[in-house]
Amino acid sequence: MTAAGASGMIGAVTGDGTAHLLAAPTALDGRFGAAHAWTIGLCALFVLVTLAITIRARRTTRGAVDYYAGGRGFSSTQNGLALTGDYLSAASFLGIAGMISLQGYDGFLYSIGFLVAWLLVLPMAQLMRNTGRFTMADLPAFRMRRMRVRLACTVSTVIVCVFYLVAQMVGAGALVSVLLGLHDGGTFLGVDAAQARTGAIVLVGVLMIVYVMYGGMKAATWLQIIKAVVLLGATGLLTVLVLAMFSFDPRALLGAAADASGHGPAFLEPGLGFGVEVPGEPATTMFNKLDLISLGLALVLGTVALPHILIRFYTVPDGRSARSSVNRAILMVGAFYLMTLALGFGAAALVGSERILALDPSGNSAVPMLAEELGRLTAGPVGAAVLLALISAVALATILAVIASLTLASSSSIAHDLFGHILMWGRPRESQEVAVARFSACLIGAVAIALAVQAQEQNVAFLVGLAFAIAAAANLPVIVLTMFWRRFNTKGVEWGIYGGLASTLLLMLFSPVMSGKTDPATGENLSVLPSWIDIGFFPLENPALIAVPVGFACAVVGSLLSPERNSARFTELRVRSLTGWGADQE
């Protein structure tokens, strides 16, 4: 399974696990249940609160600095919460806990990879804040030919964000269909599964456009802060309840999880999910282990270069505040991923792997099922309905907040880089640029809605892993070499971005994710393309192990082949990155 496996995608509802998840058999015949009422009420409350914040933010958003960077008026604590909200997507909340519930030790590897990545983000935060203004392209454009550099950065930013957006929106539609208890032939208030998925995608997309068009970075930041507080609070509540069931003895929890998993002690040891050794097939075993390394590279290196993470460094007053905000984010992200251990093993112990697999083979239903079970054990049917509704609302809020940030990152790049510095030669009026940013948010949102609606029947989970891999292979070489290599130049930026982007897409196209992968037990096709299409020759499911070195190599070779040099600008960039001098000026 690649990083995409934790993207929050939800499988079809099957078996008697549905009735258990919803705590009411009436969910399948279209009648309202208590869990439905509470879920809709909590989701509506979240939307109303965030829309009110968006209206308030609109009144104070006047210029480019307000729209792109929230007026640079957020404190390190506020930005740390916003960074936490940006980063903890449905992949973290539902996917990782679900994988731990099914794969035990190996499921926790995602948590380790996502957390370790922030140790690389920390040294970059202050440097990025001191050298850029609004987008990733501001960094290389400071010392190179601006138009060509900004075009390349815009292409990479939009592709990464759109891939991530589509996966999250399809995940939102699938999540709604599961929470409403829909399956083939089932309806809810006259709505079938396909209609529910489409409606959820369109509604989430429209809300995303409203947040970004009208509120800009201020609205997006407060949305992330609220989401982070709610997510951490809900996760903490579940963690305490799980530990209380086992008298706050982690050993008892782990033992019960191993017993209920069906794997015994092996559940607490590596090898169930990643780096699997296949007896008699040394080549397959080697590729499995290399795939694990490739996955780790994508998670760790991709995080440093995700566009919606990078632009958040510009919302604080100075570089020191940016660094402090990352320190706070590390503490909160670390605490969250520790709590996913309790959620994952708690789901395995209290719900059981069989019931989780019956509802959703990917395991993304493990946390809602755990919430309902804990609610029933502590407060009966009412507690089950309320706690399930709370976790369901948090999951939907998580998706909504992440896609808002992704839309803002891509629309900012289009307006600031493509329109402001390429089409307008770096001399746009602020009102023009902000207007284009708002129009771009609407355009990106419409495209994402259309793609997600068309792809809702497909397994698009791999898009999240692909977004991380592209960020690592295309964006990271440009950021690192711009900051630390004097010889780096315009051709190096272009070759690095386009080379890393092309290699990632091609390797993914010819990987088992797209074709040729089947379930050894059932023969079921596990790839995106139909079973009769087999174009795979690249054995790894995640291309980062090859694509990242290719991206760096292309950037270096492109720079060496060009005579362009500007040592004075590099020296100025180094001074600016360390001191913050002139950080908010073009």
C-alpha positions in Angstrom: 0.0 0.0 0.0 1.3 3.4 -0.9 0.8 6.8 0.8 -2.4 6.9 -1.1 -3.8 4.1 0.9 -4.4 6.5 3.8 -6.1 9.2 1.7 -9.4 8.8 3.5 -11.1 6.9 0.7 -14.1 4.9 1.9 -15.1 1.5 0.4 -18.6 0.1 -0.3 -20.9 -0.8 2.6 -21.3 -4.5 2.9 -22.3 -7.1 5.4 -23.9 -6.6 8.8 -21.2 -4.2 9.8 -23.4 -1.4 8.4 -26.1 -1.8 11.0 -23.4 -1.8 13.7 -21.7 1.3 12.5 -24.9 3.3 12.3 -26.4 1.8 15.5 -29.8 1.6 13.8 -31.1 -0.8 11.1 -33.4 2.0 9.9 -30.5 3.6 8.2 -30.7 1.1 5.4 -34.4 1.7 4.6 -34.1 5.5 4.4 -35.5 6.4 7.8 -33.8 9.0 10.0 -31.8 7.7 12.9 -30.4 9.5 15.9 -26.9 9.3 14.6 -28.0 10.9 11.3 -29.7 13.8 13.1 -26.7 14.5 15.3 -24.3 14.3 12.4 -26.2 16.7 10.2 -26.7 19.1 13.1 -23.0 19.2 14.1 -21.9 19.6 10.4 -24.4 22.4 9.9 -23.1 24.1 13.1 -19.5 23.9 11.8 -20.5 25.3 8.4 -22.5 28.2 9.9 -19.6 29.1 12.3 -17.0 29.0 9.5 -19.3 31.0 7.1 -19.7 33.7 9.8 -15.9 33.8 10.1 -15.6 34.1 6.3 -18.0 37.1 6.2 -16.0 38.8 9.0 -12.7 38.0 7.2 -14.1 39.5 4.0 -14.6 42.9 5.7 -10.9 43.1 6.7 -9.4 41.7 3.4 -8.5 44.7 1.3 -5.2 44.1 -0.4 -2.8 41.4 -1.6 -1.1 40.9 1.8 -4.5 40.4 3.4 -5.7 37.9 0.8 -2.5 35.9 0.4 -1.0 36.1 3.8 -3.8 37.1 6.2 -2.2 40.5 6.8 0.8 38.7 8.4 -0.9 39.3 11.7 -1.2 35.7 13.1 0.8 34.8 16.1 3.1 31.7 16.2 0.5 29.8 18.3 -2.3 30.6 15.9 -0.2 29.7 12.9 1.0 26.5 14.7 -2.6 25.5 15.1 -3.3 26.4 11.4 -0.3 24.3 10.3 -1.6 21.4 12.3 -5.0 21.8 10.7 -3.5 22.0 7.3 -1.5 18.9 7.7 -3.9 16.6 9.5 -6.2 15.5 6.7 -8.7 12.7 6.5 -5.6 10.5 5.7 -4.3 11.1 9.2 -7.6 10.9 11.1 -9.3 8.0 9.4 -6.6 6.3 7.2 -3.8 5.9 9.7 -5.9 4.7 12.6 -7.6 2.3 10.2 -4.4 0.8 9.0 -3.2 0.4 12.6 -6.4 -1.5 13.3 -5.7 -3.9 10.5 -1.9 -4.0 10.2 -0.8 -3.3 13.7 2.8 -2.2 13.9 3.1 -1.5 10.2 0.2 0.9 10.2 2.0 3.1 12.6 4.8 3.6 10.0 2.7 6.3 8.4 2.6 8.2 11.6 6.3 8.0 12.0 6.9 9.2 8.4 4.5 12.1 8.7 5.9 13.2 12.0 9.6 12.9 11.0 8.9 15.1 8.0 8.4 18.1 10.3 12.0 17.9 11.5 12.9 18.9 8.0 10.2 21.6 7.8 11.6 23.3 10.9 14.9 24.6 9.5 13.1 25.7 6.3 10.3 27.7 7.9 12.4 30.7 8.9 14.4 30.8 5.7 11.2 30.6 3.6 9.5 33.4 5.5 12.5 35.7 5.2 13.0 35.2 1.5 9.5 34.9 0.0 6.2 36.9 0.0 3.2 34.9 -1.0 4.1 31.7 -3.0 6.8 29.1 -3.5 7.9 30.8 -6.8 8.9 33.9 -4.9 12.0 32.1 -3.6 13.7 31.1 -6.9 12.3 34.2 -8.8 14.3 36.4 -6.4 17.6 35.5 -8.0 16.6 34.2 -11.5 14.6 35.1 -14.6 11.2 35.6 -13.1 8.8 34.7 -15.9 10.2 31.2 -16.8 10.7 30.3 -13.1 7.2 31.4 -12.1 5.6 29.5 -14.9 7.3 26.3 -13.9 6.4 26.7 -10.2 2.8 27.5 -11.1 2.5 24.3 -13.2 3.9 22.2 -10.3 1.8 23.9 -7.6 -1.5 23.5 -9.5 -0.9 19.9 -10.4 0.0 18.9 -6.8 -3.0 20.8 -5.4 -5.5 19.4 -8.0 -4.4 15.8 -7.4 -4.8 16.3 -3.7 -8.1 18.1 -4.1 -9.7 15.4 -6.2 -8.8 12.6 -3.8 -10.1 14.5 -0.8 -13.4 15.4 -2.5 -14.0 11.9 -3.7 -13.2 10.8 -0.2 -15.8 13.2 1.2 -18.5 11.7 -1.1 -17.5 8.2 -0.2 -17.5 9.0 3.5 -21.0 10.5 3.3 -22.3 7.3 1.6 -20.9 5.1 4.3 -22.2 7.3 7.2 -25.7 7.3 5.7 -25.6 3.5 5.5 -26.0 3.4 1.7 -25.0 0.4 -0.3 -26.1 -1.2 -3.6 -29.9 -1.0 -3.6 -30.1 1.0 -0.4 -31.5 4.6 -0.2 -31.6 7.3 2.4 -34.6 9.6 2.2 -35.0 8.6 -1.4 -31.3 9.3 -2.2 -29.1 6.4 -3.4 -25.4 6.1 -2.9 -24.3 7.6 -6.2 -26.6 10.7 -5.7 -25.3 11.1 -2.1 -21.7 11.0 -3.3 -22.3 13.5 -6.0 -24.2 15.8 -3.7 -21.5 15.7 -1.1 -18.8 16.5 -3.6 -20.7 19.4 -5.0 -21.6 20.8 -1.6 -18.0 20.5 -0.3 -16.7 22.1 -3.5 -19.1 25.1 -3.3 -18.2 25.7 0.4 -14.5 25.5 -0.5 -15.0 28.1 -3.2 -16.9 30.4 -0.8 -14.3 30.2 1.9 -11.4 31.0 -0.5 -13.1 33.6 -2.7 -14.5 35.7 0.0 -12.3 35.1 3.0 -8.8 34.5 1.5 -6.1 33.5 3.9 -7.7 34.9 7.0 -10.8 32.7 6.6 -8.7 29.7 5.7 -6.5 30.2 8.7 -9.3 30.5 11.2 -11.0 27.5 9.5 -7.8 25.5 10.1 -7.5 26.7 13.7 -11.1 25.6 14.5 -10.6 22.3 12.7 -7.3 21.6 14.6 -8.9 22.4 18.0 -11.9 20.2 17.3 -9.9 17.4 15.8 -7.4 17.3 18.7 -10.2 17.5 21.2 -12.2 14.7 19.6 -9.1 12.5 19.2 -8.1 13.2 22.8 -11.6 12.2 24.0 -11.5 8.9 22.1 -8.0 8.2 23.4 -9.1 8.7 27.1 -12.2 6.5 26.6 -10.1 3.8 25.0 -7.5 3.8 27.7 -10.2 3.9 30.4 -11.6 0.6 29.0 -8.3 -1.0 29.8 -7.7 0.7 33.1 -5.1 3.0 31.5 -2.8 0.0 31.0 -1.2 0.1 27.4 -0.1 -3.5 27.7 -3.6 -4.7 28.3 -4.7 -2.6 25.2 -2.0 -4.1 23.0 -2.7 -7.6 24.2 -6.4 -7.3 23.5 -5.7 -5.8 20.1 -3.4 -8.7 19.1 -5.9 -11.3 20.3 -8.8 -9.8 18.4 -6.8 -9.1 15.2 -6.5 -12.7 14.1 -2.8 -12.4 13.7 -1.7 -13.0 17.3 1.7 -11.6 18.5 2.6 -10.9 14.8 0.1 -8.0 15.0 2.6 -6.1 17.2 5.6 -6.9 14.9 6.7 -5.6 11.5 5.9 -7.4 8.3 2.1 -7.5 8.0 1.7 -4.6 5.6 5.1 -3.3 4.4 8.4 -4.9 3.4 6.6 -8.3 3.3 9.0 -11.2 2.8 7.7 -13.7 0.1 9.2 -17.2 0.5 10.9 -18.4 -2.6 10.7 -15.0 -4.4 13.7 -12.9 -3.4 13.0 -10.3 -6.2 9.5 -9.7 -4.9 10.8 -9.5 -1.3 13.4 -6.9 -2.4 10.9 -4.8 -4.3 8.6 -4.9 -1.2 11.4 -3.5 1.0 12.4 -0.9 -1.6 8.8 0.2 -1.9 8.8 0.8 1.9 11.9 3.0 1.5 10.3 4.9 -1.4 7.1 5.5 0.6 9.2 6.9 3.5 10.9 9.3 1.1 7.7 10.5 -0.3 6.2 11.2 3.1 9.2 12.9 4.6 10.5 14.9 1.6 7.1 15.6 0.1 5.8 17.3 3.2 8.6 19.9 3.1 7.5 21.0 -0.4 3.7 20.8 -0.3 2.4 24.2 -1.6 -0.4 24.7 1.0 2.1 24.1 3.8 4.8 26.5 2.3 2.4 29.5 2.0 1.5 29.3 5.6 4.9 30.5 6.6 4.0 33.9 5.2 1.1 34.6 7.5 3.3 35.5 10.5 5.1 38.8 11.2 8.7 37.4 10.8 11.0 34.4 10.4 11.3 33.8 14.1 7.5 33.5 14.4 7.5 31.1 11.5 10.0 28.9 13.2 8.1 29.1 16.5 4.9 28.1 14.8 6.5 25.0 13.4 7.8 24.1 16.9 4.2 24.3 18.1 2.9 22.3 15.2 5.4 19.6 15.8 4.2 19.2 19.4 0.5 19.0 18.3 1.1 16.8 15.3 3.3 14.5 17.5 0.6 14.3 20.2 -2.0 13.5 17.5 0.0 10.7 16.0 0.6 9.2 19.4 -3.2 9.2 19.9 -3.7 7.4 16.6 -2.0 4.4 18.3 -4.7 4.3 20.9 -7.4 4.7 18.3 -6.0 2.0 15.9 -5.3 -0.6 18.6 -8.5 0.3 20.4 -10.5 -0.3 17.2 -8.8 -3.7 16.8 -9.5 -4.6 20.4 -13.1 -3.3 20.8 -14.5 -3.6 17.3 -12.4 -6.4 15.8 -10.7 -6.7 12.4 -13.5 -8.8 10.9 -16.2 -6.2 11.5 -13.9 -3.4 10.2 -13.1 -5.3 7.0 -16.8 -6.3 6.5 -17.7 -2.6 6.3 -14.6 -1.2 4.6 -11.6 -3.3 3.4 -9.4 -0.2 3.6 -10.1 0.3 7.3 -11.2 3.9 7.0 -14.4 3.1 9.0 -12.4 1.9 12.0 -12.6 5.3 13.9 -16.3 5.8 13.4 -17.0 2.2 14.4 -14.8 2.7 17.5 -16.6 5.9 18.4 -20.0 4.2 18.2 -18.7 1.3 20.3 -17.2 3.5 23.0 -20.4 5.6 23.1 -22.5 2.5 23.6 -20.3 1.1 26.3 -20.2 4.4 28.3 -23.7 5.9 27.7 -25.9 3.4 25.9 -27.6 4.0 22.5 -27.7 7.7 23.0 -24.0 7.9 23.7 -23.3 5.8 20.6 -25.3 8.1 18.4 -23.8 11.3 19.8 -20.2 10.1 19.7 -20.5 8.6 16.2 -22.1 11.9 15.0 -19.2 13.9 16.6 -16.5 11.9 14.9 -18.4 11.9 11.6 -18.7 15.7 11.7 -15.0 16.1 12.6 -14.1 13.8 9.6 -16.1 15.9 7.2 -14.7 19.2 8.7 -11.2 17.8 8.3 -11.7 17.2 4.6 -13.4 20.6 4.1 -10.6 22.5 5.8 -7.8 20.8 3.8 -9.4 21.4 0.4 -9.9 25.1 1.2 -6.1 25.5 1.9 -5.3 23.5 -1.3 -7.6 25.8 -3.4 -6.0 28.9 -1.8 -2.5 27.7 -2.6 -3.3 27.0 -6.3 -5.3 30.1 -6.9 -2.6 32.3 -5.2 0.0 30.8 -7.6 -2.1 31.5 -10.6 -2.9 35.1 -9.6 0.4 36.1 -8.1 2.8 34.2 -10.4 1.0 33.6 -13.7 -1.1 36.8 -13.9 0.8 39.2 -11.8 4.4 38.5 -12.9 4.0 36.9 -16.3 0.9 38.4 -18.0 1.2 41.7 -16.3 5.1 41.8 -16.3 5.3 42.2 -12.5 3.2 45.4 -12.5 -0.4 44.5 -11.7 -2.6 46.6 -9.5 -3.4 44.9 -6.2 -7.1 45.0 -6.8 -6.6 43.3 -10.2 -4.4 40.5 -8.7 -6.8 39.8 -5.8 -9.8 39.7 -8.3 -7.9 37.2 -10.4 -7.1 35.2 -7.3 -10.8 35.0 -6.4 -11.7 34.1 -10.0 -9.0 31.4 -10.0 -10.4 29.9 -6.8 -13.8 29.6 -8.5 -12.1 28.1 -11.6 -10.0 25.6 -9.6 -13.0 24.6 -7.5 -15.2 24.0 -10.5 -12.5 21.9 -12.2 -12.0 19.9 -9.0 -15.7 19.3 -8.6 -16.0 18.1 -12.2 -13.0 15.8 -11.9 -14.2 14.4 -8.6 -17.7 13.7 -9.8 -16.4 11.9 -12.9 -13.9 9.9 -10.8 -16.1 9.0 -7.8 -16.5 5.4 -9.0 -12.7 5.0 -9.4 -10.0 4.2 -6.9 -8.3 7.6 -6.8 -6.5 7.0 -3.5 -3.2 6.9 -5.2 -3.5 10.6 -6.0 -2.5 11.6 -2.5 0.7 9.6 -2.7 1.3 11.0 -6.1 0.9 14.6 -4.8 3.5 13.9 -2.1 5.9 12.3 -4.6 5.6 15.2 -7.1 6.2 17.7 -4.3 9.4 15.8 -3.3 10.7 15.3 -6.8 9.8 18.6 -8.5 9.5 21.2 -5.7 12.0 20.2 -3.2 15.1 20.3 -5.5 14.2 23.8 -6.5 13.8 25.0 -2.9 17.0 23.4 -1.6 19.3 24.3 -4.5 17.9 27.9 -4.6 18.8 28.4 -1.0 22.2 26.6 -0.9 23.8 26.4 -4.3 25.4 29.5 -5.9 25.6 28.0 -9.4 21.8 27.2 -9.6 20.0 29.1 -12.3 16.8 29.5 -14.4 17.4 26.4 -16.6 18.1 24.4 -13.4 14.7 25.4 -12.0 12.9 24.4 -15.2 14.7 21.1 -15.7 14.3 20.3 -12.0 10.5 20.9 -11.9 9.6 19.5 -15.3 12.0 16.5 -14.9 10.8 15.7 -11.5 7.2 16.1 -12.5 7.5 14.0 -15.7 9.5 11.2 -14.0 6.9 10.9 -11.2 4.0 10.8 -13.5 5.6 8.3 -15.9 6.8 5.9 -13.2 3.3 6.0 -11.6 1.7 5.3 -15.0 3.8 2.2 -15.4 3.5 1.0 -11.8 1.3 -1.7 -10.3 -1.0 1.1 -9.0 -2.2 1.7 -12.6 -2.1 -1.9 -14.0 -1.1 -5.5 -13.4 -1.8 -5.8 -9.7 -4.1 -8.5 -8.5 -5.1 -10.0 -5.2 -3.1 -13.3 -5.0 -6.0 -15.0 -3.1 -9.0 -14.0 -5.1 -7.5 -12.7 -8.4 -9.4 -9.4 -8.0 -7.9 -6.5 -10.0 -6.4 -4.0 -7.5 -5.2 -1.5 -10.1 -6.8 1.6 -11.5 -7.0 0.4 -15.1 -9.1 -2.6 -16.2 -7.6 -6.0 -15.8 -7.1 -6.5 -19.5 -4.7 -3.6 -19.6 -1.2 -4.3 -18.3 1.4 -1.7 -19.1 3.3 -2.0 -15.9 7.1 -2.6 -15.9 8.1 -0.4 -12.9 7.8 -2.7 -9.8 7.3 0.0 -7.1 4.0 1.4 -6.1 5.5 4.7 -5.0 8.0 6.4 -7.4 9.8 8.7 -5.0 12.9 6.4 -4.7 13.7 7.0 -8.3 11.9 10.3 -9.1 13.5 12.4 -6.3 17.1 11.6 -7.4 16.0 12.2 -11.0 14.5 15.6 -10.0 17.7 16.7 -8.3 19.9 15.3 -11.2 17.8 17.3 -13.7 18.1 20.5 -11.7 21.9 20.1 -11.4 22.5 19.1 -15.0 20.3 21.9 -16.3 22.2 24.5 -14.2 25.6 23.2 -15.4 24.5 23.4 -19.1 23.5 27.1 -18.7 26.1 29.9 -18.6 23.7 32.0 -16.5 25.2 33.1 -13.1 24.2 35.8 -10.6 26.4 35.5 -7.5 25.4 38.9 -6.3 21.7 37.9 -6.1 22.6 34.7 -4.4 24.6 36.5 -1.7 21.7 38.9 -1.2 19.4 36.0 -0.9 21.6 34.4 1.8 21.7 37.6 3.8 17.9 38.0 3.4 17.2 34.4 4.5 19.3 34.7 7.6 18.2 38.3 8.7 14.8 38.9 7.2 16.0 42.2 5.7 13.5 43.3 3.0 11.4 40.2 3.4 8.1 41.9 2.7 9.3 43.9 -0.3 9.5 42.9 -4.0 
